[in-house]
Amino acid sequence: MKAIFLDKDGTLVDDVSCNAEPRRITLAAGAGPGLRLLARLDYRFFVVTNQDGIAHGHLELDDVKAVAHRLADLMFREQLTLEGFYFCPHHPEGKVERFSRECHCHKPQPGMLLQAAREHGIDLRSSWMIGDILHDIEAGNRAGCRTLLIDNGNETEWRLGARRIPTRMARDLYAAAVLIEEEDRVRDEQRRVE
């Protein structure tokens, strides 16, 4: 199985900081058509999102579960299936003791992608991590995925490094899907030649 790992805020949905109100969640521009194109290419969809608002006391676990249900519903309306929703509630400077720690799942760490791959039999080398900041890109690169940065202005630090360089960049999920389709076509042609 090959997957598209999607960051949530600023990538799959419009970015509303620490939003716990599911009705305020809307798919980002180009998300519906882009994901439908990727579904035709036989990709499965997984959200991987840092939700350290839980560690800071701004969100509850049930809030994030309600958000996951809303995302599944929005994708269903687009005739798509959300195969998995993975979130990291941790932050080392959090106020909520049980979530106040370092972990292997908080992006840029690859833990959520690796867990999804184990649980769903995902071929990471055939998969993509799509996000709007370089922490997303680093997590995808560490996991062994190809990576795509949605360059919508949300990355503000631009701390580059070997693991923080995306395979491709696009302005939104539809443009990302077109690039991935082209990348897959070229890859398939190379395999036929070999």
N, C-alpha and C positions, 0 to 999 in steps of 0.2 A: 504494500500500500504506500502511496506517496501522499504527502500532506502539504497543506498550506497552513503554517502557524501564523496566526494573526494577533498582533497587539490590539488591545481594545480601544483605549482612548486616543483619539487623534488619527487612528488608522482605520479600524472597522466602523467606529461610531464617532460622531462629533464630540470633541473634548469638552466635558463639563466636569471640573475638578471635584473630586470626592462626591460624586453624584450617587445618592442612594434612592432616588426616585425613578423607578423604571419608566414611567410615562415620559420623562424628559430625554430618554435615550432614542436617538434616531441614527439610522445608518448614514455614514459619510457619503459625500457626493461620489458617484461612480461605483459605490460598493456593490449594489445589486447587480448591475450588468457585468461588472468585472468578475464577481464570484460565480455568476452563471457561466461565463466563458471558461473559467477555471474548472468548474464542475464538468463541463463537456470534455475537458482534457483529463478527466478521471482523478482529480485531486479531491481529497477529503479535508474538511475544515476543522481547525482546533484553535480556540482562543487561549493565549498565554499572556497573563496580565499581572503586573505588580499591583497589589491592593494594600499598600502599607498604611492607608488610612485606617485600617483595622488596628495595626500596632499603635498608631497615634491616637486612637480613641474617637476618630471621626466617623467610622463605619462599624457595623456589626457583621458577623458572619452571615446572618440571615439577610442582610441588605445585599450582600454580594450574590447570594443564591437567587434572590429576586431579580437581580440584574442578569444573571445567567439565563433565567427563564425568559426574560424579555428578549434577550439576544436570540435565543432559540426560536421564539415566536416571530421576530422580525425576519429571520432567515427563512422560516417556513413560508412566510408571506411572499418571499422571493423564489419559492419552490426549491429551497436549498435545505440541507441538513447540517446542523452543528454537531459534529461527532464528539466533541469534548470541550470542556471549559476548565482550564487550570489557572489557579490564582495563587499568588504568594502573599500571605498576610503579614510577613515579617519585616522588621526594620530594627537595626541595632540601637537606634535612639528612640524607639517607641516608648510610650507611657504605659501600655498594657503589658504587664510583665510576661505573660505566657507567649506573647508574640515579639517581645523585645530581644532580638538575637540575630546574629549572623546566620546565614543559611546557604544552601546550594541551589535554591529555587528562585531567589530574587534576581531578576535580570540586572546586570549582564551575565550572571551565572546561567548555565544551560539546564538546570535541574528540571524545570517544567517540561521542556522539550524532550529530554531523555526519559522522563517518566511516561509521557504520552507515547513515545516510541516503543517502550517496553510493553505498555498495557494494550497497545493497538497494533503491534507488528508493523510499525512504520519504517520504511527505508529512508533514513535521514539524508543520504546522498542524493536521492531523487526528490527531496522535499525543499520547500522554501520557507524562510522566516521573513515576514513582512512587518515592518514597524516604522514609526515616525521619528525615532531617536536612535542614536548610535548604541545605546545600551541594548536595544532590540537586536541590532545588527551583530553586536559582539556575542550575544547569547546564541544566535543562530549559527554564527561561524564556529563557536566553541562546540556546538552540538554536531557540526559536520554538514549543515544545510547550506544551500545557496541562499543568498540574502538580498533583500530589496528594501531600500529606504524610500519611504513616501516623503518627499521633500516639500513639506507644506508649511515650513517655518517653525515647527515645534522643536527642532533641534537647535539649541542655543549655545551649547558649549563647544561643539566641534573639536573635541579632544580626539584626534586621530591616532591610530596605532595599527599594528598588523592585523588584529582581530576586529577592528572597527571600520574596515573598508567594505562597503556593500558590493555585491556582485553587479547589481544594477540599481538605478534610481528612477523614480517616476513621480508625477505630480499627484496622482490619486490611484485608487484601486483598479479602475478601469484601464488606465495607462499601464499599470503594473501587470495586469492580466495579459495585455497585448505583448508586452516584453517577454513575459514568461512563455507565452505561446510560441513566440519566435525562437527563444532560447531552446525550448524543447524540440522544435522542428530541426534546428541546426544540430543538436545533440543526436537526434534520431538518424539524421543523414550521415553523421560521422560514424555511428555504430554500424550502419549498413555498409559503408566503405571498408571498415576494418574487417 
